[in-house]
């Protein structure tokens, strides 16, 4: 199905589901049903952990699994091409936790193969300590301890390493897709090199300023620049995995208020990114949303209208108290179905308790 047809099909599905809901008919399950494994799941040393998780995936009829491969400076597998990038779990054991996870989880109990998505966390730690110039800076000049700057991701070492890691896992494991998470711009995009990139991209001579001389971080020109830079970064990663026949996915923030909006302020212009990636996974973290955040059903409906199955709803279990309740989780899943979401993922597996798995079985299996 081409991209235009996917969007049309999504809109028709949403209309059908609305009528089914009014008639009291059972809601269909999403066609794509994915469980996301965080780094803590992948390197888990508990005996039988992956085998038990495989049984869980079978019990909810999951069609896909997302496996964290770590960061460019902290990988879950041996990476000979990048010295010092392996996590302590890998360097101490020599194990390839990614390969072990794929082997344990890619085949369902009926012999069918699940889609395997390998997720790269774009945040940094050791790399910023070793090379502070990579770090993004806020309006006061303070360096981030997690985020690389725009320039270093778009033109420098941070972006080069990201594309290299994506190519490495695409070549080594041949997943259905490589996914990028935590790739966003927020407070730390105001370093000296970032200003150079802003000037080149926009033709401006300086940052937009408020009347008191401080940087106007809400200026649309900053949002446009961030979004164009993001699309360029993602384009290079897509080119890195394309030779191996691997798709590129990306996690994005959900809109602040309007369900038809996006997060261009973070560099997440959905329409621009959809020109570069195969699928966007929109964070729907109901336990962290504000009162003005779009409702789950409204967000799913808007996603269908925009791009159909090329936009997936990522239901997160985090909350300010630790995790959302099983009841809250079940409600989010039902609202996603009512909104016609054809692709839903649940994240992370490590926060799932027995009651949450039960709610997922109801939504994805029907019992």
C-alpha contacts under 8 A as a table, 3 or more apart, distances in Angstrom:
res1	aa1	res2	aa2	distance
1	X	5	X	6.10
1	X	6	X	6.16
2	X	5	X	5.36
2	X	6	X	6.13
3	X	6	X	5.05
3	X	7	X	6.48
3	X	307	X	7.14
3	X	310	X	7.65
4	X	7	X	5.29
4	X	8	X	6.44
4	X	307	X	7.49
5	X	8	X	5.09
5	X	9	X	6.04
6	X	9	X	5.17
6	X	10	X	6.19
6	X	307	X	6.36
6	X	308	X	4.97
6	X	309	X	6.06
6	X	310	X	7.18
7	X	10	X	5.11
7	X	11	X	6.44
7	X	304	X	6.17
7	X	305	X	5.98
7	X	306	X	6.07
7	X	307	X	4.19
7	X	308	X	3.95
7	X	309	X	7.13
7	X	310	X	7.86
8	X	11	X	5.23
8	X	12	X	6.36
8	X	305	X	7.20
8	X	307	X	7.90
8	X	308	X	6.85
9	X	12	X	5.15
9	X	13	X	6.12
9	X	308	X	6.43
10	X	13	X	5.09
10	X	14	X	6.31
10	X	304	X	4.50
10	X	305	X	6.29
10	X	307	X	7.23
10	X	308	X	4.07
10	X	309	X	6.52
10	X	340	X	7.32
10	X	342	X	7.57
11	X	14	X	5.23
11	X	15	X	6.49
11	X	301	X	7.59
11	X	304	X	5.40
11	X	305	X	5.03
11	X	308	X	6.91
12	X	15	X	5.19
12	X	16	X	6.27
13	X	16	X	5.06
13	X	17	X	6.14
13	X	340	X	5.93
14	X	17	X	5.17
14	X	18	X	6.29
14	X	301	X	6.27
14	X	304	X	7.15
14	X	338	X	7.62
14	X	339	X	5.94
14	X	340	X	4.48
14	X	341	X	7.84
15	X	18	X	5.23
15	X	19	X	6.58
16	X	19	X	5.31
16	X	20	X	6.25
17	X	20	X	4.90
17	X	21	X	6.03
17	X	27	X	6.92
17	X	337	X	7.86
17	X	338	X	6.09
17	X	339	X	7.31
17	X	340	X	6.15
18	X	21	X	5.19
18	X	22	X	6.36
18	X	338	X	6.66
18	X	339	X	7.71
19	X	22	X	5.16
19	X	23	X	6.25
20	X	23	X	5.06
20	X	24	X	6.20
20	X	25	X	5.16
20	X	26	X	7.29
20	X	27	X	7.00
21	X	24	X	5.09
21	X	25	X	5.94
21	X	26	X	7.48
21	X	27	X	7.04
21	X	338	X	7.06
22	X	25	X	7.73
27	X	337	X	6.50
27	X	338	X	7.11
28	X	337	X	7.13
29	X	337	X	6.80
29	X	342	X	7.73
29	X	363	X	6.43
29	X	364	X	5.26
29	X	365	X	7.43
30	X	33	X	6.30
30	X	337	X	7.03
30	X	340	X	7.88
30	X	341	X	6.20
30	X	342	X	4.32
30	X	343	X	5.44
30	X	344	X	6.51
30	X	364	X	7.29
31	X	342	X	5.31
31	X	343	X	6.05
32	X	62	X	7.81
32	X	63	X	5.99
32	X	64	X	7.12
32	X	342	X	6.31
32	X	343	X	4.49
32	X	344	X	6.27
32	X	345	X	8.00
33	X	61	X	7.69
33	X	62	X	5.06
33	X	63	X	5.19
33	X	64	X	6.05
33	X	343	X	6.11
33	X	344	X	5.32
33	X	345	X	5.79
33	X	364	X	7.64
34	X	62	X	5.69
34	X	63	X	6.06
34	X	64	X	4.47
34	X	65	X	5.17
34	X	66	X	6.90
34	X	344	X	6.37
34	X	345	X	4.38
34	X	346	X	6.35
35	X	57	X	7.57
35	X	62	X	6.98
35	X	64	X	6.67
35	X	65	X	5.01
35	X	66	X	6.19
35	X	345	X	5.59
35	X	346	X	5.05
35	X	347	X	6.38
35	X	348	X	7.32
35	X	349	X	6.59
36	X	65	X	5.92
36	X	66	X	4.53
36	X	67	X	6.36
36	X	345	X	6.81
36	X	346	X	5.94
36	X	347	X	4.89
36	X	348	X	5.28
36	X	349	X	5.99
37	X	40	X	7.69
37	X	41	X	5.48
37	X	42	X	6.51
37	X	65	X	7.42
37	X	66	X	5.79
37	X	67	X	5.03
37	X	68	X	6.07
37	X	347	X	7.05
37	X	348	X	5.61
37	X	349	X	5.41
37	X	350	X	7.31
38	X	41	X	5.26
38	X	42	X	6.52
38	X	67	X	6.80
38	X	68	X	5.42
38	X	347	X	7.82
38	X	348	X	5.84
38	X	349	X	7.11
38	X	350	X	7.29
39	X	42	X	5.10
39	X	43	X	6.29
39	X	67	X	7.78
39	X	68	X	5.23
39	X	69	X	7.05
39	X	70	X	6.20
39	X	76	X	7.53
40	X	43	X	5.62
40	X	44	X	5.83
40	X	350	X	7.33
41	X	44	X	5.14
41	X	349	X	7.07
41	X	350	X	6.12
42	X	67	X	6.94
42	X	68	X	6.71
42	X	76	X	7.53
42	X	97	X	6.16
42	X	98	X	6.84
42	X	101	X	6.46
43	X	76	X	7.05
43	X	89	X	7.14
43	X	97	X	6.00
44	X	49	X	7.08
45	X	49	X	7.54
46	X	49	X	5.46
48	X	51	X	5.18
48	X	52	X	6.11
49	X	52	X	5.29
49	X	53	X	6.18
50	X	53	X	4.87
50	X	54	X	6.04
50	X	101	X	6.88
50	X	104	X	6.24
50	X	105	X	7.43
51	X	54	X	5.04
51	X	55	X	6.49
51	X	104	X	6.48
51	X	105	X	7.98
52	X	55	X	5.13
52	X	56	X	6.36
53	X	56	X	4.87
53	X	57	X	6.26
53	X	105	X	7.79
54	X	57	X	5.11
54	X	58	X	6.35
54	X	104	X	6.63
54	X	105	X	5.38
54	X	108	X	7.72
55	X	58	X	5.06
55	X	59	X	6.17
56	X	59	X	5.01
56	X	60	X	6.51
56	X	357	X	7.65
57	X	60	X	5.45
57	X	61	X	6.08
57	X	62	X	5.28
57	X	105	X	7.99
57	X	108	X	7.80
58	X	61	X	5.03
58	X	62	X	6.40
58	X	108	X	6.06
58	X	109	X	6.42
59	X	62	X	7.93
59	X	361	X	6.88
60	X	357	X	7.50
60	X	360	X	6.32
60	X	361	X	4.74
60	X	364	X	5.96
60	X	365	X	6.00
61	X	361	X	7.85
61	X	364	X	6.61
61	X	365	X	6.47
62	X	65	X	7.48
62	X	114	X	7.64
62	X	364	X	7.88
63	X	113	X	7.96
63	X	114	X	5.03
63	X	115	X	6.45
64	X	106	X	7.77
64	X	114	X	4.74
64	X	115	X	4.41
64	X	116	X	5.89
64	X	117	X	7.44
65	X	105	X	7.35
65	X	106	X	7.33
65	X	114	X	6.91
65	X	115	X	6.37
65	X	116	X	5.31
65	X	117	X	6.18
66	X	116	X	5.97
66	X	117	X	4.46
66	X	118	X	5.69
66	X	119	X	6.48
67	X	98	X	7.18
67	X	101	X	7.35
67	X	102	X	7.83
67	X	116	X	7.35
67	X	117	X	6.17
67	X	118	X	4.97
67	X	119	X	5.85
68	X	76	X	7.65
68	X	98	X	7.61
68	X	118	X	5.87
68	X	119	X	4.68
68	X	120	X	6.23
68	X	121	X	7.55
69	X	75	X	5.81
69	X	76	X	5.11
69	X	77	X	7.05
69	X	98	X	6.23
69	X	118	X	6.29
69	X	119	X	5.88
69	X	120	X	5.77
69	X	121	X	7.84
70	X	74	X	5.65
70	X	75	X	4.40
70	X	76	X	5.47
70	X	119	X	7.48
70	X	120	X	5.69
70	X	121	X	5.81
71	X	74	X	4.81
71	X	75	X	5.45
71	X	120	X	5.79
71	X	121	X	4.98
71	X	122	X	6.00
71	X	123	X	6.81
71	X	124	X	6.83
72	X	75	X	6.44
72	X	85	X	6.41
72	X	120	X	7.82
72	X	121	X	7.87
72	X	122	X	7.25
72	X	124	X	7.33
72	X	161	X	6.34
72	X	162	X	6.27
72	X	165	X	6.36
73	X	84	X	7.34
73	X	85	X	4.33
73	X	86	X	6.78
73	X	87	X	7.66
73	X	124	X	6.59
73	X	125	X	7.02
73	X	126	X	6.12
73	X	127	X	5.95
74	X	85	X	5.20
74	X	86	X	5.07
74	X	87	X	4.47
74	X	88	X	7.98
74	X	126	X	7.91
75	X	78	X	7.27
75	X	79	X	7.50
75	X	85	X	6.16
75	X	86	X	4.72
75	X	87	X	5.19
75	X	90	X	7.68
76	X	86	X	6.77
76	X	87	X	6.21
76	X	89	X	7.49
76	X	90	X	6.26
76	X	96	X	6.65
76	X	97	X	5.63
76	X	98	X	6.13
77	X	86	X	6.75
77	X	87	X	7.95
77	X	90	X	6.18
77	X	95	X	6.77
77	X	96	X	4.39
77	X	97	X	5.74
77	X	98	X	5.96
77	X	99	X	7.83
78	X	86	X	6.10
78	X	90	X	6.54
78	X	91	X	7.69
78	X	94	X	6.99
78	X	95	X	7.33
78	X	96	X	6.17
79	X	82	X	5.78
79	X	83	X	7.41
79	X	85	X	6.99
79	X	86	X	6.55
80	X	83	X	6.25
82	X	85	X	5.78
83	X	86	X	7.73
86	X	89	X	7.99
86	X	90	X	5.98
86	X	91	X	6.06
87	X	90	X	5.31
87	X	91	X	6.20
88	X	91	X	5.04
88	X	92	X	5.84
89	X	92	X	5.51
89	X	93	X	6.18
89	X	94	X	7.95
89	X	95	X	7.95
90	X	93	X	5.25
90	X	94	X	5.03
90	X	95	X	5.51
90	X	96	X	6.97
90	X	97	X	7.72
91	X	94	X	5.50
96	X	99	X	5.52
96	X	100	X	6.41
97	X	100	X	5.02
97	X	101	X	6.12
98	X	101	X	5.16
98	X	102	X	6.23
99	X	102	X	5.12
99	X	103	X	6.13
99	X	173	X	7.54
100	X	103	X	5.20
100	X	104	X	6.20
101	X	104	X	5.15
101	X	105	X	5.99
102	X	105	X	5.31
102	X	106	X	5.40
102	X	116	X	7.33
103	X	106	X	6.09
103	X	107	X	7.71
104	X	107	X	7.39
105	X	108	X	7.29
105	X	114	X	7.87
106	X	113	X	5.74
106	X	114	X	5.06
106	X	115	X	6.99
106	X	116	X	6.49
107	X	110	X	7.99
107	X	111	X	5.88
107	X	112	X	5.80
107	X	113	X	4.66
107	X	114	X	5.97
108	X	111	X	5.34
108	X	112	X	5.40
108	X	113	X	6.17
108	X	114	X	6.82
109	X	112	X	7.39
115	X	175	X	7.37
115	X	176	X	5.69
116	X	175	X	5.22
116	X	176	X	5.42
116	X	177	X	6.95
117	X	175	X	5.88
117	X	176	X	5.80
117	X	177	X	4.92
117	X	178	X	5.64
117	X	179	X	6.52
118	X	169	X	7.62
118	X	175	X	6.66
118	X	177	X	6.46
118	X	178	X	4.83
118	X	179	X	5.90
119	X	178	X	5.80
119	X	179	X	4.46
119	X	180	X	5.73
119	X	181	X	6.83
120	X	166	X	7.56
120	X	178	X	7.43
120	X	179	X	6.13
120	X	180	X	5.07
120	X	181	X	6.14
121	X	180	X	6.29
121	X	181	X	5.07
121	X	182	X	5.97
121	X	183	X	7.72
122	X	162	X	7.39
122	X	180	X	6.78
122	X	181	X	6.15
122	X	182	X	5.57
122	X	183	X	5.59
123	X	146	X	5.36
123	X	147	X	5.57
123	X	148	X	7.32
123	X	182	X	6.32
123	X	183	X	7.39
124	X	127	X	6.07
124	X	128	X	6.44
124	X	145	X	7.52
124	X	146	X	4.94
124	X	147	X	6.25
124	X	148	X	7.09
125	X	128	X	5.55
125	X	129	X	6.70
125	X	145	X	6.55
125	X	146	X	5.78
126	X	129	X	5.12
126	X	130	X	6.16
127	X	130	X	5.10
127	X	131	X	5.89
127	X	132	X	7.76
127	X	134	X	7.84
128	X	131	X	5.03
128	X	132	X	4.82
128	X	133	X	7.44
128	X	134	X	6.07
128	X	135	X	5.93
128	X	145	X	6.76
128	X	146	X	7.51
128	X	148	X	7.75
129	X	132	X	5.68
131	X	134	X	6.01
132	X	135	X	5.58
134	X	148	X	5.44
134	X	149	X	6.16
134	X	152	X	5.62
134	X	156	X	7.99
134	X	157	X	7.45
134	X	158	X	6.72
135	X	143	X	5.90
135	X	144	X	5.74
135	X	145	X	7.08
135	X	146	X	7.54
135	X	147	X	6.03
135	X	148	X	4.35
135	X	149	X	5.26
135	X	152	X	7.88
136	X	143	X	5.75
136	X	144	X	5.58
136	X	147	X	5.80
136	X	148	X	4.80
136	X	149	X	3.55
136	X	150	X	6.99
136	X	188	X	4.61
136	X	189	X	5.52
136	X	190	X	6.96
136	X	191	X	6.21
137	X	140	X	7.60
137	X	141	X	5.24
137	X	142	X	5.23
137	X	143	X	4.41
137	X	144	X	5.98
137	X	149	X	6.90
137	X	187	X	7.50
137	X	188	X	4.37
137	X	189	X	5.77
137	X	190	X	5.28
137	X	191	X	4.99
138	X	141	X	5.23
138	X	142	X	5.55
138	X	143	X	6.71
138	X	144	X	7.64
138	X	187	X	5.30
138	X	188	X	4.28
138	X	189	X	6.17
138	X	190	X	5.36
138	X	191	X	7.15
139	X	142	X	7.54
139	X	187	X	7.47
139	X	188	X	7.52
139	X	190	X	5.73
139	X	215	X	6.83
141	X	190	X	7.35
141	X	191	X	6.85
143	X	188	X	7.38
144	X	147	X	5.61
144	X	148	X	7.47
144	X	188	X	6.50
147	X	188	X	6.97
148	X	152	X	6.47
148	X	153	X	6.60
148	X	158	X	6.84
148	X	188	X	7.87
149	X	152	X	5.37
149	X	153	X	6.33
149	X	188	X	6.54
149	X	189	X	5.62
149	X	190	X	7.87
149	X	191	X	7.15
149	X	194	X	6.88
150	X	153	X	5.28
150	X	154	X	5.93
150	X	185	X	7.69
150	X	189	X	5.90
150	X	194	X	5.76
150	X	226	X	7.78
150	X	229	X	7.22
151	X	154	X	5.06
151	X	155	X	5.49
151	X	156	X	6.34
151	X	193	X	5.86
151	X	194	X	5.20
151	X	197	X	6.54
152	X	155	X	5.47
152	X	156	X	3.99
152	X	157	X	5.84
152	X	158	X	5.27
152	X	159	X	6.25
153	X	156	X	5.76
153	X	157	X	6.96
153	X	158	X	4.84
153	X	159	X	3.92
153	X	160	X	7.46
153	X	233	X	6.65
154	X	158	X	7.98
154	X	159	X	5.73
154	X	229	X	6.46
154	X	230	X	7.67
154	X	232	X	6.86
154	X	233	X	5.26
155	X	159	X	6.58
155	X	160	X	7.81
156	X	159	X	5.79
156	X	160	X	6.41
157	X	160	X	4.95
157	X	161	X	6.02
158	X	161	X	5.31
158	X	162	X	6.22
159	X	162	X	5.01
159	X	163	X	6.25
159	X	233	X	6.88
160	X	163	X	5.31
160	X	164	X	6.13
161	X	164	X	4.91
161	X	165	X	6.08
162	X	165	X	5.25
162	X	166	X	6.22
162	X	237	X	7.19
163	X	166	X	5.10
163	X	167	X	6.13
163	X	236	X	6.75
163	X	237	X	4.71
163	X	240	X	5.87
164	X	167	X	5.12
164	X	168	X	6.04
164	X	240	X	7.28
165	X	168	X	4.94
165	X	169	X	6.27
166	X	169	X	5.51
166	X	170	X	6.07
166	X	178	X	6.71
166	X	237	X	6.73
166	X	240	X	6.78
166	X	241	X	6.34
167	X	170	X	5.06
167	X	171	X	6.00
167	X	237	X	7.89
167	X	240	X	5.21
167	X	241	X	5.03
168	X	171	X	5.29
168	X	172	X	6.01
169	X	172	X	5.05
169	X	173	X	5.69
169	X	174	X	7.22
169	X	178	X	7.90
170	X	173	X	5.74
170	X	174	X	4.94
170	X	175	X	6.29
170	X	177	X	7.81
170	X	178	X	6.95
170	X	241	X	5.87
170	X	244	X	6.31
170	X	246	X	6.37
171	X	174	X	5.67
171	X	241	X	7.77
171	X	244	X	6.02
174	X	244	X	6.98
174	X	245	X	7.84
174	X	246	X	6.74
175	X	178	X	6.96
175	X	246	X	6.49
176	X	246	X	5.72
176	X	247	X	6.30
177	X	246	X	5.14
177	X	247	X	4.30
177	X	248	X	5.34
177	X	249	X	6.50
178	X	241	X	7.83
178	X	246	X	6.98
178	X	247	X	6.30
178	X	248	X	5.06
178	X	249	X	6.05
179	X	248	X	5.83
179	X	249	X	4.39
179	X	250	X	5.11
179	X	251	X	7.27
180	X	183	X	6.55
180	X	248	X	7.92
180	X	249	X	6.39
180	X	250	X	4.65
180	X	251	X	6.10
181	X	250	X	6.17
181	X	251	X	5.00
181	X	252	X	7.62
182	X	251	X	7.07
182	X	252	X	7.95
183	X	251	X	7.56
183	X	252	X	7.87
184	X	230	X	7.87
184	X	252	X	7.70
184	X	266	X	5.41
184	X	267	X	6.08
184	X	268	X	7.18
185	X	188	X	6.89
185	X	189	X	6.67
185	X	226	X	6.88
185	X	265	X	7.55
185	X	266	X	4.50
185	X	267	X	5.80
186	X	189	X	6.85
186	X	265	X	7.25
186	X	266	X	5.34
187	X	190	X	7.84
188	X	191	X	7.66
189	X	194	X	6.21
190	X	194	X	5.68
190	X	195	X	6.34
191	X	194	X	5.02
191	X	195	X	6.32
192	X	195	X	5.21
192	X	196	X	6.59
193	X	196	X	4.99
193	X	197	X	6.37
194	X	197	X	5.04
194	X	198	X	6.12
195	X	198	X	4.91
195	X	199	X	6.16
195	X	206	X	7.29
195	X	207	X	7.13
196	X	199	X	5.20
196	X	200	X	6.26
197	X	200	X	5.08
197	X	201	X	6.01
198	X	201	X	5.20
198	X	202	X	5.93
198	X	203	X	7.72
198	X	204	X	7.34
198	X	207	X	7.79
198	X	222	X	7.76
198	X	225	X	6.33
199	X	202	X	5.41
199	X	203	X	5.07
199	X	204	X	4.88
199	X	205	X	5.87
199	X	206	X	6.78
200	X	203	X	5.57
200	X	204	X	7.58
201	X	225	X	6.50
202	X	221	X	7.32
202	X	225	X	6.83
204	X	207	X	7.42
207	X	215	X	6.22
207	X	216	X	7.55
208	X	215	X	5.83
208	X	216	X	5.38
208	X	217	X	7.63
208	X	219	X	6.62
208	X	221	X	7.88
208	X	222	X	7.97
209	X	212	X	7.70
209	X	213	X	5.43
209	X	214	X	5.50
209	X	215	X	4.54
209	X	216	X	4.88
210	X	213	X	5.27
210	X	214	X	5.41
210	X	215	X	6.09
210	X	216	X	5.31
211	X	214	X	7.47
216	X	219	X	5.72
217	X	222	X	6.84
218	X	222	X	7.25
218	X	223	X	7.66
218	X	265	X	7.77
219	X	222	X	5.67
219	X	223	X	6.99
220	X	223	X	4.99
220	X	224	X	6.14
220	X	265	X	7.97
221	X	224	X	5.07
221	X	225	X	6.07
222	X	225	X	5.09
222	X	226	X	6.08
222	X	265	X	7.46
223	X	226	X	5.17
223	X	227	X	6.14
223	X	264	X	5.36
223	X	265	X	4.52
223	X	266	X	7.05
223	X	267	X	6.44
224	X	227	X	5.13
224	X	228	X	6.14
224	X	264	X	6.86
224	X	265	X	7.81
224	X	267	X	7.57
225	X	228	X	5.19
225	X	229	X	6.06
225	X	267	X	7.84
226	X	229	X	5.14
226	X	230	X	6.03
226	X	264	X	7.35
226	X	265	X	7.19
226	X	266	X	6.84
226	X	267	X	4.58
227	X	230	X	4.99
227	X	231	X	6.17
227	X	264	X	5.84
227	X	265	X	7.66
227	X	266	X	7.36
227	X	267	X	3.82
227	X	268	X	5.94
227	X	269	X	5.77
227	X	272	X	7.60
228	X	231	X	5.16
228	X	232	X	6.28
228	X	267	X	7.38
228	X	272	X	7.84
229	X	232	X	5.10
229	X	233	X	6.25
229	X	267	X	7.51
230	X	233	X	5.10
230	X	234	X	6.16
230	X	267	X	5.68
230	X	268	X	7.44
230	X	273	X	7.91
231	X	234	X	5.16
231	X	235	X	5.98
231	X	272	X	6.59
231	X	273	X	5.65
231	X	276	X	6.81
232	X	235	X	5.04
232	X	236	X	6.48
233	X	236	X	5.41
233	X	237	X	6.60
234	X	237	X	5.07
234	X	238	X	6.09
234	X	273	X	7.79
234	X	276	X	6.61
234	X	277	X	7.45
235	X	238	X	5.05
235	X	239	X	6.24
235	X	276	X	5.50
235	X	277	X	7.73
236	X	239	X	5.08
236	X	240	X	6.34
237	X	240	X	4.98
237	X	241	X	6.62
237	X	248	X	7.88
238	X	241	X	5.47
238	X	242	X	6.02
238	X	247	X	7.52
238	X	248	X	5.83
238	X	276	X	7.04
238	X	277	X	6.97
239	X	242	X	5.21
239	X	243	X	7.48
240	X	243	X	6.96
241	X	244	X	5.73
241	X	245	X	7.02
241	X	246	X	5.66
241	X	247	X	7.13
241	X	248	X	7.40
242	X	245	X	5.28
242	X	246	X	5.69
242	X	247	X	6.94
243	X	246	X	7.58
247	X	277	X	7.51
247	X	278	X	6.15
248	X	277	X	5.30
248	X	278	X	5.63
248	X	279	X	7.13
249	X	277	X	5.66
249	X	278	X	5.66
249	X	279	X	4.81
249	X	280	X	5.79
249	X	281	X	7.36
250	X	277	X	7.12
250	X	279	X	6.57
250	X	280	X	5.04
250	X	281	X	6.02
251	X	280	X	5.79
251	X	281	X	4.58
251	X	282	X	5.98
251	X	283	X	6.97
252	X	263	X	7.95
252	X	268	X	6.30
252	X	280	X	6.60
252	X	281	X	6.04
252	X	282	X	5.07
252	X	283	X	6.19
253	X	262	X	7.74
253	X	263	X	6.35
253	X	266	X	7.97
253	X	268	X	7.14
253	X	282	X	5.90
253	X	283	X	5.37
254	X	262	X	6.55
254	X	263	X	6.82
254	X	282	X	5.60
254	X	283	X	5.44
254	X	284	X	6.49
255	X	258	X	6.29
255	X	259	X	6.16
255	X	260	X	7.61
255	X	261	X	5.45
255	X	262	X	4.80
255	X	263	X	5.74
255	X	293	X	7.09
255	X	294	X	7.21
256	X	261	X	7.81
256	X	262	X	7.80
256	X	263	X	7.52
256	X	292	X	7.05
256	X	293	X	5.36
256	X	294	X	7.26
257	X	261	X	7.56
257	X	292	X	5.31
257	X	293	X	4.66
257	X	294	X	5.43
258	X	261	X	5.30
258	X	293	X	7.48
258	X	294	X	6.08
259	X	262	X	7.96
259	X	294	X	5.26
259	X	295	X	7.80
259	X	298	X	6.06
259	X	299	X	4.93
259	X	302	X	6.02
260	X	299	X	7.43
260	X	302	X	5.54
260	X	303	X	7.71
262	X	268	X	6.53
262	X	269	X	5.91
262	X	270	X	6.07
263	X	266	X	5.50
263	X	267	X	6.56
263	X	268	X	4.75
263	X	269	X	5.95
263	X	270	X	7.65
264	X	267	X	4.64
264	X	268	X	4.57
264	X	269	X	4.52
264	X	270	X	7.83
265	X	268	X	7.02
268	X	273	X	7.12
269	X	272	X	5.40
269	X	273	X	6.17
270	X	273	X	5.14
270	X	274	X	6.03
270	X	280	X	7.90
271	X	274	X	5.16
271	X	275	X	6.79
272	X	275	X	5.57
272	X	276	X	7.39
273	X	276	X	5.29
273	X	277	X	6.18
274	X	277	X	5.28
274	X	278	X	6.73
274	X	279	X	7.02
274	X	280	X	7.31
277	X	280	X	7.30
278	X	310	X	6.50
279	X	309	X	7.85
279	X	310	X	4.53
279	X	311	X	5.57
279	X	312	X	7.13
280	X	310	X	6.38
280	X	311	X	4.86
280	X	312	X	6.08
281	X	311	X	5.94
281	X	312	X	4.65
281	X	313	X	5.74
281	X	314	X	5.80
282	X	311	X	7.00
282	X	312	X	6.07
282	X	313	X	5.15
282	X	314	X	5.59
283	X	313	X	6.53
283	X	314	X	4.95
283	X	315	X	6.55
283	X	316	X	7.07
284	X	289	X	7.92
284	X	296	X	7.19
284	X	313	X	6.47
284	X	314	X	5.53
284	X	315	X	4.96
284	X	316	X	6.16
285	X	288	X	5.54
285	X	289	X	6.17
285	X	314	X	7.67
285	X	315	X	5.77
285	X	316	X	4.50
285	X	317	X	6.69
285	X	318	X	6.73
285	X	319	X	7.82
286	X	289	X	5.18
286	X	315	X	7.46
286	X	316	X	6.98
286	X	317	X	7.73
286	X	319	X	7.66
286	X	324	X	7.97
286	X	332	X	7.44
287	X	316	X	7.80
287	X	317	X	6.98
287	X	318	X	5.91
287	X	319	X	4.15
287	X	320	X	6.81
287	X	323	X	7.32
287	X	324	X	5.78
288	X	318	X	6.95
288	X	319	X	5.32
288	X	320	X	6.51
289	X	292	X	8.00
289	X	293	X	5.89
290	X	293	X	5.32
294	X	298	X	6.33
294	X	299	X	6.05
295	X	298	X	5.28
295	X	299	X	6.16
296	X	299	X	5.15
296	X	300	X	6.20
296	X	332	X	6.44
296	X	335	X	5.75
296	X	336	X	5.90
296	X	339	X	7.51
297	X	300	X	5.19
297	X	301	X	6.20
297	X	335	X	4.81
297	X	336	X	5.32
297	X	337	X	7.62
297	X	338	X	6.10
297	X	339	X	4.32
297	X	340	X	7.93
298	X	301	X	5.14
298	X	302	X	6.18
298	X	339	X	6.40
299	X	302	X	5.14
299	X	303	X	6.15
299	X	339	X	7.46
300	X	303	X	5.09
300	X	304	X	6.28
300	X	313	X	7.02
300	X	336	X	5.95
300	X	339	X	4.84
300	X	340	X	6.29
300	X	341	X	5.37
301	X	304	X	5.20
301	X	305	X	6.39
301	X	339	X	4.77
301	X	340	X	6.23
301	X	341	X	7.27
302	X	305	X	5.11
302	X	306	X	6.20
303	X	306	X	5.10
303	X	307	X	6.10
303	X	308	X	6.36
303	X	311	X	6.00
303	X	312	X	7.88
303	X	341	X	7.91
304	X	307	X	5.55
304	X	308	X	4.03
304	X	309	X	6.91
304	X	311	X	7.29
304	X	340	X	7.20
304	X	341	X	7.01
305	X	308	X	6.24
307	X	310	X	5.48
307	X	311	X	6.06
308	X	311	X	6.13
308	X	342	X	7.64
309	X	312	X	6.51
309	X	341	X	7.71
309	X	342	X	5.79
309	X	343	X	6.20
311	X	343	X	7.32
312	X	341	X	7.16
312	X	342	X	7.31
312	X	343	X	4.74
312	X	344	X	5.56
312	X	345	X	7.28
313	X	336	X	7.69
313	X	341	X	6.91
313	X	343	X	6.30
313	X	344	X	4.80
313	X	345	X	6.26
314	X	344	X	5.84
314	X	345	X	4.71
314	X	346	X	5.82
314	X	347	X	6.95
315	X	332	X	7.42
315	X	333	X	7.81
315	X	344	X	7.21
315	X	345	X	6.07
315	X	346	X	4.95
315	X	347	X	6.26
316	X	346	X	6.04
316	X	347	X	4.91
316	X	348	X	6.86
317	X	323	X	5.27
317	X	324	X	5.43
317	X	329	X	7.28
317	X	346	X	7.67
317	X	347	X	6.28
317	X	348	X	6.85
317	X	351	X	6.60
317	X	352	X	7.72
318	X	322	X	5.80
318	X	323	X	4.41
318	X	324	X	6.08
318	X	351	X	7.88
319	X	322	X	5.01
319	X	323	X	4.68
319	X	324	X	5.52
320	X	323	X	7.32
321	X	324	X	7.70
323	X	351	X	6.88
324	X	328	X	6.09
324	X	329	X	6.49
325	X	328	X	5.19
325	X	329	X	6.20
325	X	356	X	7.75
326	X	329	X	4.94
326	X	330	X	6.07
326	X	355	X	5.64
326	X	356	X	4.79
326	X	359	X	6.71
327	X	330	X	5.10
327	X	331	X	6.22
327	X	359	X	7.76
328	X	331	X	5.12
328	X	332	X	6.31
329	X	332	X	5.19
329	X	333	X	6.36
329	X	356	X	6.88
329	X	359	X	7.26
330	X	333	X	5.11
330	X	334	X	6.23
330	X	356	X	7.59
330	X	359	X	5.23
330	X	360	X	7.03
330	X	363	X	7.59
331	X	334	X	5.14
331	X	335	X	6.08
332	X	335	X	5.11
332	X	336	X	6.10
333	X	336	X	5.09
333	X	337	X	6.35
333	X	360	X	7.64
333	X	363	X	6.50
334	X	337	X	5.06
334	X	338	X	6.20
334	X	363	X	6.83
335	X	338	X	4.95
335	X	339	X	6.13
336	X	339	X	5.07
336	X	340	X	6.43
336	X	341	X	5.50
336	X	344	X	7.92
337	X	340	X	5.07
337	X	341	X	5.61
337	X	342	X	7.91
338	X	341	X	7.67
341	X	344	X	6.65
346	X	349	X	7.39
347	X	351	X	7.86
348	X	351	X	5.84
348	X	352	X	7.25
349	X	352	X	5.35
352	X	355	X	7.95
352	X	356	X	5.61
352	X	357	X	6.55
353	X	356	X	5.24
353	X	357	X	6.40
354	X	357	X	5.20
354	X	358	X	6.29
355	X	358	X	4.95
355	X	359	X	6.39
356	X	359	X	5.12
356	X	360	X	6.25
357	X	360	X	4.97
357	X	361	X	6.20
358	X	361	X	5.12
358	X	362	X	6.45
359	X	362	X	5.15
359	X	363	X	6.40
360	X	363	X	5.09
360	X	364	X	5.91
360	X	365	X	7.82
361	X	364	X	5.22
361	X	365	X	5.04
361	X	366	X	6.30
361	X	367	X	6.00
362	X	365	X	5.61
362	X	366	X	4.37
362	X	367	X	4.67
363	X	366	X	5.71
363	X	367	X	7.89
